[in-house]
Amino acid sequence: MKKSDTASASFSTDRILRWPEVRERTGLSRTTAWREIRACRFPASVEITPHSVGWRESDISAWLAARKTKQAA
């Protein structure tokens, strides 16, 4: 498997989460999430279509893991 194939394979398994699932996982309100995105403290959304966005599951998982690490310190 070529390096580019590996990158494609890992990307294709990364689910795109819509807002209701992001809210459920993070506990953030929509306003707080947008405020944190603007402050570069929350993963930016990705455009799915011109009128819909989502978040990469890996980005949300990494954000949650970083918060757990920060709270444990």
N, C-alpha and C positions, 0 to 999 in steps of 0.2 A: 504494500500500500504506500502510495506516494504521500509526502507531507501535505500536499493540498487536499488529498482525499481524506486524510485524518482530520484536517480543519473543517472540511465540509461535513463529515460525519458527526463531529461534536456539535457543530452549529445546528444541524438538523434535529438533534435531540433536545435542544433548548426550547422549551415551550414558551409561548407568549401568553402572559397572564393579562386578563382584562381587569379593569378597576375593581369590580366587586371582590375578586379573589385577592388582589393586592391589599385591599382594605382589610379583608378577613385575616390575612397573614401578618400584617404590620400593625393593625389597630389605629392607623392614622386616618384622620378626616381628609377629604379631598383638598380642602384649603391648606391644611398643614403639609400635605405631600407636595403640592405645587410650590409652597413657600420654601420647603427644604430642597426641591429641585433647583429653584432659582439661586439658592445659597450653595449649591453644589454639595449638599449633604445627603442627597437621596438620588438613586439612579434615575436618569432621564428616561422618558418614555420613547418608544420607537413607533414610527408611523406604520400602521397596517394598511390603511387606505387613506384617501384624502380627508375623511371625516372620522377616523377611528385610530386610537392608539392603544398600545399595550406595553408591558414591561417584560424583559427577559427574566425567566424564572431564576437563572443563575445569578443575575444582578441582585434580585430581591433576596435570595438566599445568602449571598455574600454580605449584603447590607445587614441582614439580621444577625449573621455570625459575628460581624464586627461590633455590633451593639452589645451582644452577649459578652464578648471579650472585654469591651470597654467597661461594662458594668461589673465584671468579675475583678477588675483591677482596682 
